[in-house]
Amino acid sequence: MKKIVVIGADGLLGSKIINTHLKNYEIVGTYHKNKPVFEKTFQLDITNKKQVESLKKLNPDIIIHTASLTNVDYCEDNREEAWDVNVKGTENILEVSEKIRNKIIFLSTDYIFDGKNGPYSEGEELNPINYYGKTKLECEKLVKSSRLEYIIVRTTVLYGWGKNRLNFVTWVIDELKNGRKIKVVRDQYGTPTLADNLAEVILELILHDKRGIYNVAGSSLVNRYEFALKIADIFELNKGLITPVTSEELNQRAPRPKRGGLKIDKIKKEMRVKLLTIEEGLFEMKKQARIEC
């Protein structure tokens, strides 16, 4: 039986992957602080070379590297830590992987683009405008220059249910449920992606032995304000609490790509996968919430 190690199984995406049953594969997860409710997991600090060396004992066929500092404003203000986790952590994983000779699947972002002419295809010019995007671009370069078989999966605006994993959708739901007013930008566009859907497609990429760079994102291009309104509609919450603002009015610490998002033509052409619209993704979340209740 082949073995997959998911780095970052305590994250939103990692938790979805380790809970997916993949025939003929054993899945093992690592976590940094919050142990997932999953039997085969162990604690790992990817910035600690000695700890990362322990992956050799597992001898995985595939490593799915999802661990990252993704808070864009935090990365902007804490650049040394962002570099240590995102870049040096990836270097450590790649060094061990080259000894094992496993395949690497690395999770990247549309923030490696400047957001002037999105959504973007896989081959367009890379030009990050914030520090988080710069660290992820550096990681992509490291993966490409390694001697490993690799898949770089670029995604964007990841959302879904996850224990202690706040994201845009869960934030909007929580704020509106508690009757709190929120300000949401109307000039930042993206292609929001349900984490469950992304996990399914990553496993399909593995089963089809794909290599190279793939955009895997939702099929709806919307701005954050439109997205928030749709969340309120589907979860039957008060849209009147949502106020549209510009990026300048919100004054976020790190600059954001305004016209971001990802084109998914390549993966749809090569593989028969379903990438959800925001309506489909949100209804799936609503269905999951009902089941859990």
ChimeraX attribute file (.defattr): number of C-alpha atoms within 10 A of each C-alpha:
attribute: neighborCount
match mode: 1-to-1
recipient: residues
	/A:1	8
	/A:2	12
	/A:3	17
	/A:4	24
	/A:5	24
	/A:6	26
	/A:7	27
	/A:8	28
	/A:9	31
	/A:10	29
	/A:11	22
	/A:12	24
	/A:13	25
	/A:14	24
	/A:15	24
	/A:16	20
	/A:17	24
	/A:18	27
	/A:19	15
	/A:20	13
	/A:21	11
	/A:22	16
	/A:23	9
	/A:24	9
	/A:25	13
	/A:26	16
	/A:27	21
	/A:28	20
	/A:29	27
	/A:30	27
	/A:31	22
	/A:32	16
	/A:33	11
	/A:34	14
	/A:35	15
	/A:36	21
	/A:37	13
	/A:38	14
	/A:39	10
	/A:40	13
	/A:41	21
	/A:42	15
	/A:43	17
	/A:44	19
	/A:45	18
	/A:46	26
	/A:47	20
	/A:48	14
	/A:49	16
	/A:50	12
	/A:51	13
	/A:52	19
	/A:53	16
	/A:54	12
	/A:55	18
	/A:56	12
	/A:57	8
	/A:58	12
	/A:59	19
	/A:60	21
	/A:61	18
	/A:62	23
	/A:63	25
	/A:64	23
	/A:65	23
	/A:66	22
	/A:67	26
	/A:68	22
	/A:69	17
	/A:70	14
	/A:71	11
	/A:72	20
	/A:73	16
	/A:74	16
	/A:75	22
	/A:76	17
	/A:77	13
	/A:78	12
	/A:79	14
	/A:80	10
	/A:81	15
	/A:82	24
	/A:83	23
	/A:84	17
	/A:85	21
	/A:86	23
	/A:87	22
	/A:88	20
	/A:89	22
	/A:90	25
	/A:91	20
	/A:92	19
	/A:93	21
	/A:94	24
	/A:95	16
	/A:96	18
	/A:97	25
	/A:98	15
	/A:99	12
	/A:100	18
	/A:101	17
	/A:102	20
	/A:103	23
	/A:104	25
	/A:105	24
	/A:106	22
	/A:107	21
	/A:108	24
	/A:109	24
	/A:110	29
	/A:111	27
	/A:112	25
	/A:113	27
	/A:114	21
	/A:115	22
	/A:116	11
	/A:117	12
	/A:118	21
	/A:119	18
	/A:120	20
	/A:121	16
	/A:122	18
	/A:123	8
	/A:124	9
	/A:125	11
	/A:126	16
	/A:127	14
	/A:128	21
	/A:129	17
	/A:130	21
	/A:131	23
	/A:132	26
	/A:133	26
	/A:134	20
	/A:135	26
	/A:136	27
	/A:137	22
	/A:138	16
	/A:139	23
	/A:140	22
	/A:141	11
	/A:142	15
	/A:143	21
	/A:144	15
	/A:145	9
	/A:146	15
	/A:147	14
	/A:148	17
	/A:149	18
	/A:150	22
	/A:151	23
	/A:152	23
	/A:153	23
	/A:154	21
	/A:155	24
	/A:156	22
	/A:157	20
	/A:158	20
	/A:159	23
	/A:160	25
	/A:161	19
	/A:162	16
	/A:163	13
	/A:164	10
	/A:165	14
	/A:166	15
	/A:167	15
	/A:168	17
	/A:169	22
	/A:170	16
	/A:171	15
	/A:172	22
	/A:173	18
	/A:174	13
	/A:175	15
	/A:176	21
	/A:177	14
	/A:178	9
	/A:179	12
	/A:180	12
	/A:181	15
	/A:182	17
	/A:183	15
	/A:184	23
	/A:185	20
	/A:186	19
	/A:187	18
	/A:188	19
	/A:189	24
	/A:190	27
	/A:191	29
	/A:192	28
	/A:193	25
	/A:194	26
	/A:195	26
	/A:196	22
	/A:197	21
	/A:198	23
	/A:199	21
	/A:200	17
	/A:201	21
	/A:202	20
	/A:203	15
	/A:204	16
	/A:205	19
	/A:206	16
	/A:207	11
	/A:208	10
	/A:209	12
	/A:210	16
	/A:211	16
	/A:212	12
	/A:213	20
	/A:214	24
	/A:215	24
	/A:216	28
	/A:217	31
	/A:218	29
	/A:219	21
	/A:220	19
	/A:221	22
	/A:222	20
	/A:223	21
	/A:224	21
	/A:225	21
	/A:226	16
	/A:227	24
	/A:228	25
	/A:229	20
	/A:230	18
	/A:231	25
	/A:232	21
	/A:233	14
	/A:234	13
	/A:235	16
	/A:236	12
	/A:237	19
	/A:238	17
	/A:239	16
	/A:240	11
	/A:241	15
	/A:242	19
	/A:243	15
	/A:244	17
	/A:245	15
	/A:246	14
	/A:247	16
	/A:248	10
	/A:249	11
	/A:250	12
	/A:251	9
	/A:252	11
	/A:253	13
	/A:254	17
	/A:255	17
	/A:256	21
	/A:257	24
	/A:258	19
	/A:259	20
	/A:260	26
	/A:261	35
	/A:262	27
	/A:263	22
	/A:264	21
	/A:265	14
	/A:266	14
	/A:267	18
	/A:268	14
	/A:269	9
	/A:270	9
	/A:271	13
	/A:272	10
	/A:273	14
	/A:274	14
	/A:275	22
	/A:276	20
	/A:277	18
	/A:278	21
	/A:279	15
	/A:280	14
	/A:281	21
	/A:282	21
	/A:283	15
	/A:284	17
	/A:285	21
	/A:286	16
	/A:287	12
	/A:288	13
	/A:289	11
	/A:290	9
	/A:291	8
	/A:292	6
	/A:293	6
